[in-house]
Amino acid sequence: MGEVIGGILPLALGIAISPIPIIAAILMLLSPKAKGTSVGFLIGWVLGIVVAVVVFTLLASIIPEQDPDTAKPIAGAIKILLGAGLLFLALRQWRGRPKPGETAALPKWMSAIDTMTTVRAAVLAFLLAAVNPKNLLMAAGAGVIIGTGGLNGGEITLSIVIFVVIAACSVAVPVIAYLVAAEKMAAPLESLRTWLVQNNATVMAVLLLVIGVVMVGKGIGSF
């Protein structure tokens, strides 16, 4: 089980460090409907991660390579493809980063955050977690690692819980901190938002590059 946990940790951190959902959560915390939308966003974010990793774990569990002592060419090929996808996204992020002196542009949907309802915030978070290509590839990678790790039911459940907790923490921490101490968190959240907006592409490019290389390496090692 230790090997599985070690394999999914970088992928969980990859989802956790993804700047866009963190920026969205911060904007909601700074909006007029902060409490309702931020809690809805957190719930949708957690559900999206859970659904994505569970689905891919179930799909991976039917791959006919469950003996931990034998080579796993099918799982290896899937990991290589997922890693290649992450490397491709890393290249796109790097090319799309703002040039020196240029202000980074946010997605257009973020301009509507001030008027969002709790339900819309939850749906948005679910889509960012379960459908967004970057997060989907990382959740798929985790699902393949868990589903082909030769674990029993309890170990699979624990692995998924660990993955979800780590992946969701970057949204959960600011939301919970704001609910506990709203006035003290406003200024730090605004500073963090400004930094993330400007460095989003660079952070994601480096992150995807590292995780993509690791995933390809694990895939090669499965042969």
N, C-alpha and C positions, 0 to 999 in steps of 0.2 A: 504493500500500500504506500510505503514511503516514496517509491519511485513515481507512482501516479501523482501524489501530492506535489512532489518536486516538479513534475511535468506541467501541472495545471497552474502553479503559482505565477509564472511569468505571464500567462494568458489572462489570469484574473487581474493582475496588476495592470496589464495592457488596457483592459476595459475600465478599470478604476481611474487610471490617469488620463483617459480620453477627455480633452478639454471641453468639447461642445456640450455634453450633458451637464458638466460642472458649471459652465457659463449660464446655461439655461436655468439651472436650479438657483444660481445666485441672482439672476434677473428676476426670478419669481419671488425670491426672498426680499428683493428691493421694490417689489410692486405693491399696489394698493391692497391686493388680495393675497398677501404673502403667506399666511398660515394655510389657507385652504388649498391654494394651487401648489405650494411646495410639498405639502403632505401627499396630495394626489400624485404629484410627479414622482415622489419617492416610492409610493406603492406601485405605480406603473413600471418604474425602473427595475424594482426587485422582481416583479412578476415577469417582465420581459426577459431578464437574465435567466430566471428559473425555467421558463418555457423553452428557451433556446438550448440551454445545456442539457435539459432532460430529453428533449426530442433527439438531439444528436447522440446522446448516450444510448438511448434505446435503439437508434438506427445502427450504431457501431456495435452494439452487443450481438447483433445477428450476423456479423462478419465471422466466417468459419475459421477463426484463428485465435482461439482462447487459451491455448497452452502457453504459459509464460516462458517455457524453456525452448520454444521453437521460433523460427523466423516468422515474421508477419508481413509478407510482401504486399498484401492488399492494404492493410492499415498503413504501412510505410508509404505506399504510393499516394494514399489520401493525404497523409501528413505533408508530403512533398508538394502536392498540389495546393494545399491550404497555405503552406509557407510561401510558395510562389505568388499566390494571390496577395498575401500580406506585403511581399516585396514590391509588387506592382503598385499597390496603394501607397507604399512608402515613397516610391518615385513620384507619383502624382502629387502627394502632399508636399514634397520637397520643391517640385517645380512650381507649385501654387503658392509658395510662401511669399509674403510681402517683401518687396525690394527695400533696401535701406532708405529710410525717410518716408516710406509709403505706409499709410494707415490700413490695417487689416480690415476686411469687410466681413460682417457677420451674416449668417443666413437670413434671408428676408423674413422667415416665419418668426424670428425672434422679436420683430417689431410689434407683434400681436400679443406678446406675453402679458402686458399690463391688463388686457381685457379677457384673458383666459379664465375659464371656469375650472373647478376641481376635476371634473370628468375629462375635459379636453386636455388638461395637463397630464392626467394619468395615461390617456391614450397616446399622447405625444411621447412620453417617457417610454412606454411599452414599445413603440415603433423604433425609437432610438436604440433601445437595448436589444430587441429581437430581430429587427429588419435592417438596420444600418449595416452596410457591407463590412466595415471594419470590425464592429463588435460581433457580427454574425460569424465571421471567419474565426475569430478568437474563441467564441463559444463552441463552434463546430470542432475546433482543435481540441478543446477541453473535453468535449463529449467523446471524441474518438479515443483520447488517452484513457478516459475513465471506462468507456465501454469495452475496450480491448485489453484492459489491465488485469483480467483474471480475478476480479474482486467478487466477494459475495454481496448479498443485498444490503447488509448493514454498512459495509465499507463503501459501496457505491453511494448510498445516501449521505454518509459522512463527507465523502469527497465533494459531492454536489453542494452540500451546505457550506463547506469551507470555501469553495469557489465563489458561491453567491455572496457570502459575507464580505470577502475581500473585494470582489468586483463592485459591490454596491456601496462600499464604505465612503468613497469620495463624494457621493451625493448625500448619503445618510448623515455624515459628520456635520457638514454645514447646516443642513436642515434641522437636525436635533439641537445643535449649538444655538441656532437662531431662536428656536422655540423656547429654549431655556433662558437665553440672555439676548433678546432682540436688540436693545439699544447699543450694547457693547460690540455686537457683531457687524453693525452696518458699515463702519469705516473699513475694517479688514476685508470684508467681502467685496467692497467696491474696488479696493486695491488689487485683490486677487483677480477679480473679473477683468480689470484693465490689462494686467500682465498676461492672462490666458488668451485674451482676444488677440493681442499682438503676436504672441508666440505659439498660437495653436498649431499652425502648419508645421513649424520646425519641431515642436515636441512630438507630434504624431508621426512625423517622418522618421525621426530617430527611433522612436518606440517600435513602430512597425518594422523597421529594418532589423532591429535586434531580435524581436520575436519571430520574424520571418526566417531569419538565419537559424535560430534555435529549432524551429519547427522542421525546416528542411533537414537539419542535422539529425533530428530524432527520426525522421522518415528514412534517411539513408541507413541509420543504425538498426532499423527494423528488418533489413534484408539479410 
